[in-house]
Amino acid sequence: MKIIHITKDQKLSLKRSIDAGTEEQRKIVKEIIERVKKEGDQALYEYTKRLDGVDLQSLRVSKEEISRAYEAVDQEFIDIVQEAAENIFHFHEKQKKESWFYFDEKGTMLGQKLTPVDAVGVYVPGGTAAYPSSVLMNIMPAKVAGVGRIVLVSPPDQNGSLPAEVLVAANEAGVSEIYKAGGAQAIAALAYGTETIEPVDKIVGPGNIFVALAKREVFGTVDIDMIAGPSEIVVLADETAVPHEVAADLLSQAEHDRLATSILVTPSIKLAKEVQKEVAAQLADLPRKDIAAASIEQFGAIYVTDSIEEAVGIVNQLAPEHLEVLTENPTGVLPKIKHAGAIFLGRYSSEPVGDYFAGPNHVLPTNGTARFSSPLNVDDFMKKSSIISYSEEAFRAHASKIAKFARYEGLEAHARAIEARLEKRGSDRNE
């Protein structure tokens, strides 16, 4: 892991262009989407056979498959999932907002009506690992919001099954529609519908580059959460941090993906050197060593600054997905942090605490987008409608101003729509 001394005026960024994909990848995704739009289920079956290596007889997960999933996991896992789901639900409950209205002295009512999205599709990636935690993080805020229909899609394995852990988590979260479909074809099915899968209004959940590009392509037909890049962690630490713990936290993100980013920012050269040694030592027996080592080699770094203030400045430049603050006084540093998806304060708030169990959402902005965006939350599953109810008194008081405003923009019909209500004609004259 490289140690790099950072000067006061040096500019750093986590931003990468990898999420844009290649021209060939974008072409493939567009072709897949068009085929699913035209051929529906048949396209899903064919792509599943070609890309996932399995000839499915049915897309929908049956009740029998759910029952077998419960038999395949132990009770301890079920208990953990239930407790995590409860924690996540309760955290997101505190985010929920209510509709509001107010009246002024002229009798005008203004307000905002909040309504949950009707239907949401949740994409759960397959591949090198099962992600029941992603199931809970994407579903529970939608449940809190009051979404009526939640659909889960995920690519099957070569036996035509989804991981038992994923099925159990989905069932515990209350999802009754689960389909064996992955990749860009699953995103297309959620957006446009097929004979089996009815379309949804919003798609959430991470996936590979083809999933990301498909979400980008269908945006506008449906809403999406975000285009998530590879996972990131930045650890802000001073000399009080424990080197082997810092190293373990850095590797916890590196094992996700060869493209993941793990960075330590510290004013302590002593800590930097000790963490560097610890990362190398801990890599040696890590089960996902090849993935983590590639990540550390390409995107891992230790930035050494002259002061903790400069270190905080670097963190704000990076705007990381996950930020751990391992300093003598983490809460004292917190007010100075401007940009981070999730902030973990203190030694006992290691990133996996938030990833799995504490309650805050682990679907977070990546690629420096924490400068302007937020974690997945209940608001993402709610729509807001403005309410305007003008009284006659208010209308007559402001009509001329409104009409003039319209004419300033050259919109005469707008002005006349106002003035029509000031004229006495027809049934008005007979009253």
N, C-alpha and C positions, 0 to 999 in steps of 0.2 A: 504494500500500500504506500503510495507516494506521499512524502511530506513536502509541503510547499509553503514557503514563507510568503505571506500576503502583505503588500504595502497598503497604506492608508487609502490611496486613491484608486486601487485596482478594482476593476469591474468584473464580476463573476455572474454566471447564469447557469441554471439547470436546463434551459430551453433547448430542445432538440427538434429536428424536423422529421424524425422517423415516423411519426403518426400520419403523415401525409400519404405514405405508401408510394409505390412505383406506378408508372403509367400502366404497366402490364397488370398489376394488382387491381387498380381501379377499373380497368377494362373487364377483368374477370368478374368483379363484384357486380358491375352493371349488367353483365350477361346473365348472371345467376338471378338477380332481381327480376329481370324481364321474363325469364323462364318461369319463375314461381308465379308471377302475375298472370301469365298465360295458361300454365299447365297445372297450377295448384298442387294438390297432394302428390300427383305423379312425379313432379319435379323434385319434391322433398324426398320421396322414396329413392329416386335415381341418384340424387346427390349424396344421400346417406350411404348408399351402396358403394358409390365411387370413392367418396372422401373418407368415410368412417369404416368401410370394409364390412358392412353388415346389411343383410337383406331383411328389412323389417316387414312384418305382417300387419302391424298396427302402429300408428304414431302415438296414440294416447296411452299413458301409463295406467294400468288397471288397478282395481282395488286389491287384487291378489298380489300384484307386484309390491304394493305398499306393505301388505302384511308380511311378505317374505323379507322386505327390507328391515322390518322390526325384528324379525327372527335372526337376522344376520349381524346385528349390533348388540352390544351388551347394555344392561340397564344403566350402568354408570354414564355411558354416552348419552342416553335418552335424558337422564337427569340433568346433565350438564347443558344440553341443548335447551331444555325447558327453563332452566334458571337464566341462561344467557338471553333467551327470547324475552323473558319477563323483564330483565334489566334494560334491554334495548327498547322494549315497548314503553316502560315507565319514563325513560329519558326523553323519548320522542313525544310522549304525552304533554310534557312541559312546553313543547314548541308550538302546540296547536293554538291557533288563533280563532276567534269567533267573528261573525259578521257584526258590523257596527253601524249605527245611524245617529244623526243628530239633527235638531231643529233650530232655526234661527228665529229672531223676533218677528219676522215677516211670515212665518209659517212654512218656510221652505224646509223640505227634508232632503238631506244628502247622506250618503253612506256607501258601504262596501259589503257586498254579499259574497261569502266564501262558499264554494261548492267543490266537493271532491271530484277528481277525474273519474269517469265511468269505468274505464278498463285500463289495466296496466300489464305490460309484458315484462317479465324478469328473465334476463339471460344469465345462465350459470355456466361458466366455462368447464370444459372437460380437460383432457390432456394429461399432464404429468401429475396432477393431484386433484382430490375432491375438495370442494369448497362449501361445506355446510354453513360456514360463517357468512359467506356472501349471500346465501339464501336469506338468512335472518336479517341482515343489514339492509337488503333491498325491499324485503316484504314488510317488516314491522312498521316503518314510517308510513307506508301506504295503508296498512290496516288502521293506524291511528288516524290518518286523514279521513278514513271512511270510504275508501275505494271499494266499489261493489264487486268487481271481478278482477282477480289477479291470476295471471297465466304464467307458468314457468316453462321455459324451454332449455334443453341442454343436450349436447351430443351424446349418443349412446356409445358404449364400448363394443368390442367385437362380438360380444355375446348378445347384443341388442338390449342391454340393460343400462340404467343409470346407477351411479354409486348409491349404496344403501344409505350412507350418511346424508346424502343430498335429499333423498326421498323422505327420510325420517324428519329432517329439518323442515322441509316444505310442508309436510303433513302437520307437524307441531305448530307451524306458523299459520295454518288454516287454509292452505292452497288446495283446491280440489281439481284444478285443471293443470296437468303436467304432461308435456309432450317430449318425445324423443326426436329432437331436431336441433342441429347446431349450425354454426357458421353463418355466412351471409344469407343462406337460404332460410334459416330460422328467423332472421331479422325481417326478411321480405315477407314471410308468412304472417308475422305479427303485424306488420304495417298494412298489408293489402288483403290478408285473409286467404284461406284455401277452403276446400270442401269440409275439412275437419277443424281447422283453427279459425275462429272468428277474429277479425282485426281488433286491435286495441288502440288506445289514444296516446299512450306514452310507452317508451321502451327504456328500461334501465338495466344496468349490469355490465360488467367488464367482459372482454373477450380478446381474441387475437387481432391481428391487423385487418383481416377480412371482415370480422365483426365490426371493428371500429369504422372501417370504410363504408360498410353497409349502413350503419347507424347514421353516418354523415349523409349518405345518399338519400335515405328516406325521411330525413328531417324536413319538416314542412308538411308532409303527409301525416306524420305523427310527431310528437315531441320526443326528445331524448334527454337523458340526464346530463351526460358529458362525454367527450372523447377522452377516455382515460389512457394515459401513457404508462410506461413501466414504473414500478414502485420506487419510491425515494425515501430515504431517511437522512436527516441532518441531526447530529448530536452536538449541542453546544455545551462545553464542559470546561471546568477549571481544574486546578490541581487537586481539588477535593474528590474528584470522581475516581471510581475504582477501575483500573485499566481493563481487567478481564471482563467486567460487566459492560463497559463501553464497546469492547470488541465483539462481544456476544450480540449486542443490540445492532451493531453495524451488519453483522453476518445474517441477522434475522431477516433483513430486507434483501441482501445479496442472494440468498438462496431462492428467492421468488423467480428470478428471471436473469438471464445473461445480460440483459439490458438495464437491470435495476441499478440505482445509484445509492451509494453509501458514503457519507461525508462526515468527518469530525472537524469541528471548528473550535479552536482552543488557543488561549494565550500562553499555554504551558508547553514548552518544548519537551520537558520531562515526560508529561503525560502522552504527548504525541509519539515519542519513541517507544514507550511502554505499550501503547495500544497497537502500534505497528507490529511489534513482536507478537503480541497476543493474537492478532488477527491471523498471522501466518501459522501460529501453533494450533489454533482452534480449527483452522481450515483442514488440517491434516486428517481428522477423523469425522468430518462432517458428511453425513449420508449423501447430500446433494453437493458434494465438493466441486464437481466439474462446473456446475452452474454458478455457484457462489464465487469460485476462483476467477471465472471469466468476468463476472460482474465487477469484482474488486479490481482486477487488472485493467479493465477498460474504463470504468466509471467511478472507482473508489478513489478517495483522496483525503488527506489530512491537511487542513489549512491552519497555519500557525500565525497568529496576529500579535501585535504589540500590547494589546489590552483587551479586557472583556468587552469594553464599549465598542471597539473595532470589530470584535467577534460578533456582537449583536448586529452591527451594521452589515456584515457579510451575510448573516442569516436572513435579514430583511431583503437583501439583494436576491438571494436564492429562492425565497418564498417556497419552502419545501412542502411536500405532501405531509410528512411526519416530522415533527421537531421534538426532540428530547432535550430538556434543560437539566443538566446535571452539574449544578453549581452550588456554592455554599448556601446561597439564598435564592432558590428558584422563583419563589413568588415575587421577590424584589425585581427580578429580571422581566417578569411577565408584562408589565406595562410598556416596556420598551420594544416588545415584539409586535410588529405590524402585520406581517404576512406569513401565515402557515396554515395548512389545512387542519391539523390537529396538533395540540401542544401538550406534551407529557411532562409534568413537573415532578422532579425528584427521583431518587434512586428506586423507589418501589412502584414507579409508574412506567415501567418498560413498555415499549410500543405494543407487544402482544396483548397486554392488559386491555388496551383499547380495541385491538383487532378482533378480539374474541368475546369479551365478557363484560366490561365496565358499563356499556350502554351507548355512548356516543357512536355515531356512524363511522365506519371505516371506509366508506366510499368517499374519496377525498380528491380535491383538485391536484393535478400533477403538472409537470412541465412548466413550473413557474406561474401557473394560472391562479394560485392562491393569492396573487396580487389583486384579483378582481372577482374571484368566485369562492363558493362555500361548500362544505360537506353536503352530501345528500341529506335532505331533511323533509319534514312534513309539508312545508310550503311547496316543495317540488311536486306534490300530488294534489294540490289545491289550485282551483281557478278563482280569480277575483273579478267580480262584476261591479262596476260603479252604479250607484243608484242616485237618480236625480228626480225629485218631485217638487217642482216650483209651485208656489201658491200664486193666485191671481195678483195679489198685492206685490209680490216680488217681481213677477213677470212685468207688470205695468211700470214698475220703478226702473227696470233695467232694459226694457225692450228697445228703446232708441239707441242705447249704447251697443247692444248686440247687433242690431241692424247695421249701424255704422261700421262696426268691426268687420262684418261680412263684406260690406262694400269696399272697404280698404283692401280686401283680398280679391276683389273683382267677382264675387259670388252673389249675384243679384237675387237668385232664387232663394238663397239662404235668408237674405234680408226680407224678402217678401213673405217667407214662411213665418217670420216674426210679426210683420205688420198686418198679415191677414187676421190675426187674432185681436188686433186693435180696431178693426173695422166692424161696423154694425151692418149686417146684411142677412138676408134669408130669415131663418127661424129666430135669429137674435133680435130682429126688429119686432117680431111678433110676441116677444115675451112680455 
